Amino acid sequence: MKRHLRNVTWILWTATAAAGAQEVPSDRVSVAFSDPTRPGTLRASLISGGITVKGYAGKEVVVEARARAGKRGPDTRADGLKRITNVATGLTVEEDANVMKVGAASHSRTIDLVIQVPLKTSLVLKCVNGGDIKVEQVEGDLEVSNTNGAVTLTSISGSAIAHALNENVVVTFVKVQPGKAMSFSSLNGDVDVTFPPDLKANLALKSDQGEIYSDFEIGPDPAARKPVVEDGRGKGGGYRVKIDKTFYGSVNGGGPEMSFKTFNGDIFIRKAK
């Protein structure tokens, strides 16, 4: 059953009442997970806008949504009239079984979400247009995807699957969850990930149009680059033997598989100082 969000009416009224004093007021709610004694999961998605998530020492999730000012020119039919800007965000927050879903009416306008979560919280974040995804000081399993914006994960602990189609992916780990596979990818951007020095992993690295750099000692694994025979029957017969362009190697004796891919960018795998 979805939980009713306490204090929502009062909090939203406060933001609206302050509209006269603020150029662009925000909608703000504070919600607790069903069971605050165990880590929860936050899921947030936007069609147009950016998402920023920060870990803090509290127990509730604090969500602030703000609409960006519109850029449309004035309608000539409105000559002599004052424009009334609609700053409503259509913010929605649903909580069920320690999973919290956050969204906003970003189909018609650009909305930015700034969210504070308990330090131990798993995240599933998605954006399409108009903003970046930024996460800071969160411990958990992170799944982050952005189509036309960057992904920046700073001082995180746990595991991550991070993808930015047309921008950079930059990730800095404080601690890595042992035994957890991870993936970092972009099509038209760099992939830049910093790990603790004691990282143990098997790496799969592929950059079609760029270079790969690291200050870890990465031992190559030639056995992983096995030829693949593609059967040509049904296309006039014959076959093709193909060896993938992926570089396979290991760090500190190997461990869970970690994939790094980009097409038009470079890959940087850094050792934290």
MOCORFEN-V770757 format. One record per residue. N is the residue number from 1. OMEGA is omega as a letter, one per 20 degrees, with the letter a starting at -180 (* if undefined). Layout:
# MOCORFEN-V770757
n = <N:N>
omega = <OMEGA:OMEGA>
This chain:
# MOCORFEN-V770757
n = <1:2:3:4:5:6:7:8:9:10:11:12:13:14:15:16:17:18:19:20:21:22:23:24:25:26:27:28:29:30:31:32:33:34:35:36:37:38:39:40:41:42:43:44:45:46:47:48:49:50:51:52:53:54:55:56:57:58:59:60:61:62:63:64:65:66:67:68:69:70:71:72:73:74:75:76:77:78:79:80:81:82:83:84:85:86:87:88:89:90:91:92:93:94:95:96:97:98:99:100:101:102:103:104:105:106:107:108:109:110:111:112:113:114:115:116:117:118:119:120:121:122:123:124:125:126:127:128:129:130:131:132:133:134:135:136:137:138:139:140:141:142:143:144:145:146:147:148:149:150:151:152:153:154:155:156:157:158:159:160:161:162:163:164:165:166:167:168:169:170:171:172:173:174:175:176:177:178:179:180:181:182:183:184:185:186:187:188:189:190:191:192:193:194:195:196:197:198:199:200:201:202:203:204:205:206:207:208:209:210:211:212:213:214:215:216:217:218:219:220:221:222:223:224:225:226:227:228:229:230:231:232:233:234:235:236:237:238:239:240:241:242:243:244:245:246:247:248:249:250:251:252:253:254:255:256:257:258:259:260:261:262:263:264:265:266:267:268:269:270:271:272:273>
omega = <r:a:r:a:a:r:a:a:a:a:a:r:r:a:a:a:a:a:a:a:a:r:r:r:a:r:a:r:r:a:r:r:a:r:a:r:r:a:r:r:r:r:a:a:r:r:a:a:a:a:r:a:r:r:r:a:r:a:a:r:a:a:r:r:a:r:r:r:a:a:a:r:a:r:a:r:a:r:a:r:r:r:r:a:r:a:r:a:a:a:r:r:r:r:r:r:r:r:a:r:a:r:r:a:a:r:a:r:a:a:r:r:r:a:r:a:r:a:r:a:r:a:r:a:r:r:r:a:r:r:r:r:r:r:a:r:r:r:a:r:a:r:a:a:r:a:a:r:a:r:r:r:a:r:a:r:r:a:a:r:a:a:r:a:a:r:a:r:a:a:r:a:r:a:a:r:a:r:a:r:a:a:r:a:r:r:a:r:r:r:a:a:r:a:r:a:a:r:r:a:r:a:r:a:r:r:a:a:a:a:r:a:r:r:r:r:a:r:a:r:a:a:a:a:a:r:r:r:r:a:a:r:a:r:a:r:r:r:r:r:a:r:a:r:a:r:r:r:a:r:r:r:r:a:r:a:r:a:r:a:r:r:a:r:r:r:r:r:a:r:a:a:*>
